Amino acid sequence: MSFASSWQNKKIMKQNRLLQFLITVVSDLFSVAFKELKSVFSDAGVIIFFIVVPLAYPMLYAFIYNNEVVREVPMVVVDENQSAESRDFIRRMDAAPDLHVVSHCADINEAKEQLRLKNAYGVLLIPESFSRNIATGRQSVVSLYSDMSSLLFYKAMLITASEVSLDMGKKIRVSQQQLLTEEQSMRQTTPVRYESVAMYNPQSGFASFLVPAILVLLLQQTLLLGVGMLTGTRRNPSNHTFPIEFEHKRFIGTFRIVAGKAFTYLIIYAVMCVWVLRIVPSIFSFPMIGHPTDLMLFLLPYLLAAIFFAITLSGLVRDRETPMLLFVFTSVPLIFLSGVSWPQAAIPEGWRWFSYLFPSTFGVQGFLKINTMGADFWQVKTEYLALWLQTAVYFGTACLTYHYFLKK
């Protein structure tokens, strides 16, 4: 009887110790989270990266590219042929919605001057042999020069010139087949009718194509800058606060420090995600056909991976200015490595494997598949599992980073 009572008492004591341990862990987590929250909102620089930039930058990017496509791009013409065919080509170019012929220049030097003065953003050069080559059945070349200050200008001119060339080519072939009826001529020139449909981006707009990817990357980059700035402030010799101490004068382990900080950042960025990835695209009518629940489930590992990734890289920071030097320049390369502005199939294998180190690579791909293309959750399982793997790996490296801080 006494043995059973003793065993029961030991069991109760173990349960009490376990309960006390859990209470201590939860208390420590909230203590770290509360202290980190105060640090965030007492630092103007961190507020800029955590709050102001996520609020302002999406509106700025979306507003700049709100028109999606450019219309009536001013262009000058150098017509060295001065024939009916060349005038027809120019007329067709001017009639297109994307271009507007503002002037005819005597030579290419005068046209270059118009580009330099920004009176035009492109030059169409029709050579002297244009109509002669057409009459003799040879290929005729038309030169197009574009101001590359904006790729949208180049896109508008190239697409318009290509469509006009194809349309004129059909007309010339029909005119050369005098013995055929109109229907037979159309069959000869266009044996297969086709229609171009831009999937997931009906208006072929630049904003719908690129801005959603930029918004996803923005979350990771602001985390890198904000967390790095907090760490740099603490590691500054004049404001050295490592290791982390609390009022009860007891050290808190690395696991609880990292988890508590991550909880603070997760709460802040959960709110920012709603603004950046839902409200702003809705205001500017970007494609949004994904299910909100799928997006929430997918963004959870992305935010966690980005947070632990930022905490890990904060180990490289020595002062408040270091994050600006280390992380800001990476934004443009990461957009290319994400496989949006440059197709993943065309990225060299070495760079493609390097891109897998960054949460933004899987985050951008998965977000676009769900939100823009309407993919089901199982269709992004590769990206989803990869983000959870990154979360586990970077949580471990973040703990090692803070273990080094505490040990030092």
C-alpha positions in Angstrom: 0.0 0.0 0.0 2.8 2.3 0.9 4.7 1.3 -2.3 1.6 2.2 -4.5 1.2 5.5 -2.6 4.9 6.4 -3.1 4.7 5.5 -6.9 1.6 7.7 -7.1 3.3 10.6 -5.4 6.3 10.3 -7.8 3.9 10.3 -10.8 2.2 13.4 -9.5 5.6 15.1 -8.9 6.7 14.3 -12.4 3.5 15.7 -13.8 3.9 18.8 -11.7 7.5 19.3 -12.9 6.4 18.8 -16.5 3.6 21.3 -16.0 5.9 23.8 -14.4 8.4 23.3 -17.2 5.7 24.0 -19.8 4.6 27.1 -17.9 8.2 28.3 -17.8 8.7 27.7 -21.5 5.5 29.5 -22.5 6.3 32.4 -20.1 9.8 32.7 -21.6 8.5 32.6 -25.1 6.0 35.4 -24.4 8.7 37.4 -22.5 11.1 37.2 -25.5 8.2 38.1 -27.8 7.1 41.0 -25.7 10.7 42.4 -25.4 11.2 42.0 -29.2 7.9 43.7 -29.9 9.0 46.7 -27.8 12.3 46.7 -29.6 10.6 46.8 -33.0 8.3 49.7 -32.1 10.9 51.7 -30.3 13.2 51.7 -33.4 12.2 54.1 -36.1 14.4 52.3 -38.7 12.9 49.0 -38.0 9.4 50.5 -38.2 10.2 51.7 -41.6 11.2 48.3 -42.9 8.5 46.3 -41.0 5.6 48.7 -41.4 6.1 51.6 -43.7 7.8 49.8 -46.6 5.3 47.0 -46.8 2.5 49.5 -46.7 3.9 52.0 -49.2 6.0 50.0 -51.7 3.2 47.8 -53.0 1.1 50.9 -53.7 4.0 52.6 -55.4 4.9 49.6 -57.7 1.2 48.9 -58.5 0.6 52.6 -59.2 3.6 53.0 -61.5 2.5 50.0 -63.7 -1.2 50.5 -63.2 -1.8 51.1 -67.0 -0.4 47.5 -67.5 0.5 48.3 -71.2 1.7 51.4 -73.0 -0.3 53.0 -75.8 0.6 55.5 -78.5 4.4 55.3 -78.0 5.8 58.2 -80.0 8.0 57.1 -83.0 9.8 58.8 -85.9 10.2 57.4 -89.4 13.1 57.5 -91.8 11.6 56.5 -95.2 14.4 56.2 -97.8 12.1 54.4 -100.2 9.3 56.9 -100.6 7.1 54.3 -102.4 3.4 53.3 -102.1 4.5 50.1 -100.2 6.6 52.0 -97.7 3.8 54.5 -97.1 1.4 51.6 -96.6 3.8 50.0 -94.0 4.0 53.3 -92.1 0.3 53.8 -92.2 -0.3 50.4 -90.7 2.2 51.0 -88.0 0.6 54.4 -87.1 -2.8 52.8 -87.1 -1.8 50.3 -84.4 -2.9 51.2 -80.8 0.5 50.9 -79.4 2.4 53.4 -81.7 2.1 56.9 -83.0 4.2 58.3 -85.8 5.0 61.8 -84.7 7.5 62.9 -87.4 9.2 61.9 -90.7 13.0 62.5 -90.6 15.3 63.1 -93.5 18.0 60.7 -92.2 19.0 58.6 -89.3 21.0 61.3 -87.6 18.0 63.6 -87.4 16.0 60.6 -86.0 18.7 60.0 -83.3 18.4 63.7 -82.3 14.7 63.2 -81.8 15.4 60.3 -79.5 18.0 62.3 -77.6 15.5 65.1 -77.0 12.9 62.5 -75.9 10.5 63.6 -78.6 10.3 60.0 -79.6 11.2 56.6 -78.2 11.8 54.7 -81.4 12.9 54.9 -85.0 11.5 53.0 -88.0 14.0 52.9 -90.9 12.7 51.8 -94.3 15.6 51.2 -96.7 15.7 52.4 -100.3 15.5 48.8 -101.7 12.2 48.1 -99.8 9.7 48.2 -102.7 12.3 46.8 -105.3 12.9 43.7 -103.1 9.1 43.1 -102.8 8.6 43.5 -106.6 11.4 41.0 -107.3 10.3 38.4 -104.7 13.3 39.0 -102.4 13.1 39.5 -98.7 13.0 43.1 -97.6 14.4 44.2 -94.3 13.0 47.0 -92.1 15.1 48.3 -89.2 13.6 49.3 -85.9 15.5 51.2 -83.2 14.1 51.6 -79.7 15.0 53.6 -76.6 15.7 51.0 -74.0 15.0 53.2 -71.0 11.8 51.1 -70.8 11.3 47.5 -72.0 7.6 48.4 -72.6 8.6 50.7 -75.4 10.6 48.0 -77.1 7.8 45.4 -76.6 5.2 47.7 -78.1 7.3 48.5 -81.2 8.6 45.0 -81.8 5.1 43.3 -81.6 3.5 46.0 -83.8 6.3 45.8 -86.4 6.1 42.0 -86.5 2.3 42.0 -86.9 2.4 44.6 -89.6 5.1 42.7 -91.5 3.1 39.4 -91.3 -0.1 41.1 -92.4 1.6 42.8 -95.4 3.3 39.6 -96.3 -0.1 37.9 -96.6 -1.4 40.7 -98.7 1.6 40.5 -101.1 1.2 36.8 -101.5 -2.5 37.1 -102.2 -1.8 39.8 -104.9 0.7 37.5 -106.6 -1.8 34.7 -107.0 -4.0 36.2 -109.6 -5.7 32.9 -110.7 -7.0 32.0 -107.3 -10.2 33.1 -105.6 -10.1 35.1 -102.4 -11.0 32.0 -100.3 -8.3 29.9 -102.0 -5.7 32.7 -101.5 -6.6 32.8 -97.8 -6.1 29.1 -97.5 -2.7 29.4 -99.2 -1.5 32.2 -97.0 -3.1 31.0 -93.7 -3.6 27.2 -93.9 -4.2 27.1 -90.1 -6.1 29.8 -88.4 -4.8 30.6 -85.0 -5.6 32.9 -82.1 -3.2 34.0 -79.4 -4.6 33.9 -75.9 -2.4 35.0 -73.0 -3.3 32.6 -70.1 -3.6 34.1 -66.6 -2.8 37.6 -68.0 -5.5 38.4 -70.6 -4.3 42.0 -71.2 -0.6 40.9 -71.3 0.0 43.6 -68.7 3.4 44.1 -67.1 2.0 44.7 -63.6 -0.1 41.5 -63.6 3.0 39.6 -64.8 5.7 40.9 -62.5 4.3 42.9 -59.5 2.8 39.9 -57.6 6.3 38.3 -57.6 7.9 41.5 -56.4 5.3 41.7 -53.5 6.2 38.2 -52.3 9.9 39.0 -52.5 9.3 42.3 -50.6 8.2 40.4 -47.5 11.5 38.4 -47.4 13.7 41.4 -48.1 12.1 43.7 -45.5 12.5 40.9 -42.9 16.2 40.7 -43.8 16.7 44.4 -43.4 14.6 44.8 -40.2 15.9 41.8 -38.3 19.5 42.7 -39.4 19.0 46.3 -38.1 17.8 45.0 -34.8 20.7 42.7 -34.4 23.2 45.3 -35.5 21.8 47.7 -32.9 22.3 45.1 -30.1 25.8 44.2 -31.3 26.9 47.8 -31.4 29.6 48.2 -28.6 27.8 51.3 -27.3 24.5 49.4 -27.0 25.5 45.9 -26.3 22.5 43.8 -25.1 23.7 40.2 -25.7 23.2 37.9 -24.0 19.5 38.5 -23.5 18.6 39.0 -19.8 15.3 39.6 -18.1 14.3 41.0 -14.8 14.5 37.6 -13.0 18.2 37.6 -14.0 18.0 34.2 -15.7 19.3 33.3 -19.1 16.8 32.0 -21.6 17.9 29.3 -24.0 18.5 29.7 -27.7 15.4 27.7 -28.6 13.1 30.0 -26.7 14.9 33.2 -27.9 14.5 32.2 -31.5 11.0 30.9 -31.2 9.9 34.0 -29.2 11.4 36.4 -31.8 9.9 34.4 -34.6 6.4 34.7 -33.0 6.7 38.5 -32.9 7.8 38.8 -36.5 5.1 36.3 -37.6 2.3 38.3 -36.0 3.5 41.5 -37.6 4.0 40.0 -41.1 0.7 38.1 -41.0 -1.0 41.5 -40.9 1.3 42.8 -43.6 0.6 39.8 -45.8 -3.1 40.6 -45.9 -2.3 44.2 -47.1 0.5 43.3 -49.5 -0.9 40.1 -51.1 -4.7 40.6 -50.9 -5.8 44.2 -50.5 -3.3 45.9 -52.8 -3.9 43.4 -55.7 -7.6 43.8 -55.2 -7.3 47.6 -55.4 -5.4 47.4 -58.7 -7.4 44.4 -60.1 -4.5 42.0 -60.5 -5.4 38.4 -61.2 -6.6 36.8 -58.0 -8.2 33.4 -58.6 -6.7 31.3 -55.8 -8.6 30.2 -52.8 -7.8 32.3 -49.6 -7.4 29.2 -47.4 -4.8 27.7 -49.8 -2.9 30.9 -49.8 -2.9 31.1 -46.0 -1.7 27.5 -45.7 1.0 28.2 -48.2 2.2 31.5 -46.8 2.7 30.1 -43.3 5.8 28.1 -44.1 7.0 30.9 -46.4 6.9 33.4 -43.6 8.5 31.1 -41.1 11.3 30.2 -43.5 11.9 33.8 -44.3 12.0 34.7 -40.6 14.5 32.0 -39.6 16.5 32.8 -42.8 16.7 36.5 -41.7 17.7 35.5 -38.1 20.4 33.2 -39.5 21.9 35.9 -41.7 21.7 38.4 -38.9 24.8 36.6 -37.6 26.7 38.4 -40.4 25.6 41.8 -39.1 27.9 44.0 -37.0 26.1 47.3 -37.0 22.9 49.0 -38.1 24.3 49.9 -41.5 25.5 46.4 -42.5 22.1 45.1 -43.7 21.8 47.8 -46.3 25.2 46.8 -47.7 24.5 43.0 -47.6 20.9 42.6 -48.6 19.5 45.5 -50.6 21.4 44.6 -53.8 20.1 41.0 -53.8 16.6 42.0 -54.7 17.1 42.2 -58.5 19.1 38.9 -58.7 16.5 37.1 -56.6 13.7 38.2 -59.0 15.6 36.7 -61.9 16.4 33.5 -59.8 12.7 33.1 -58.8 11.9 32.1 -62.4 9.4 34.9 -63.2 11.2 37.5 -65.2 13.5 34.8 -66.6 12.3 31.3 -67.1 13.7 28.6 -64.8 14.4 26.3 -67.7 16.8 28.9 -69.1 18.7 29.4 -65.8 22.0 27.4 -65.6 21.8 24.4 -63.3 24.4 25.8 -60.8 22.4 29.1 -60.4 19.2 27.1 -60.1 20.5 25.1 -57.2 21.8 28.3 -55.7 18.3 29.8 -55.9 16.9 27.0 -53.7 18.7 28.5 -50.7 16.3 31.4 -50.7 12.7 31.1 -49.5 11.6 33.6 -52.1 12.3 31.1 -54.9 9.7 28.6 -53.8 7.5 31.3 -52.3 7.1 33.2 -55.6 6.5 30.1 -57.6 3.9 28.7 -55.3 2.1 32.0 -54.7 1.8 32.7 -58.5 0.6 29.1 -59.2 -2.2 29.4 -56.5 -3.1 33.1 -56.8 -2.6 33.8 -60.5 -3.1 30.4 -62.1 -5.7 29.0 -59.8 -3.7 25.9 -58.9 -5.0 23.5 -56.2 -3.0 23.0 -53.1 -1.7 19.6 -54.1 -0.3 21.1 -57.3 2.2 23.2 -55.2 3.2 20.4 -52.9 6.8 20.6 -54.1 7.1 24.2 -53.2 5.1 23.7 -50.0 7.3 20.8 -48.7 10.5 22.7 -49.8 9.4 25.7 -47.6 8.8 23.5 -44.6 12.3 21.9 -45.2 13.8 25.4 -45.3 11.9 26.3 -42.1 13.4 23.3 -40.3 16.9 23.9 -41.6 17.0 27.7 -41.0 15.4 27.3 -37.5 18.4 25.1 -36.7 20.9 27.6 -38.1 19.1 30.4 -36.3 19.5 28.6 -33.0 23.2 28.0 -33.7 23.5 31.7 -34.5 22.1 32.7 -31.1 24.0 30.0 -29.3 27.2 31.6 -30.7 26.0 35.0 -29.5 25.2 33.7 -26.0 28.5 31.8 -25.8 30.5 34.8 -26.9 
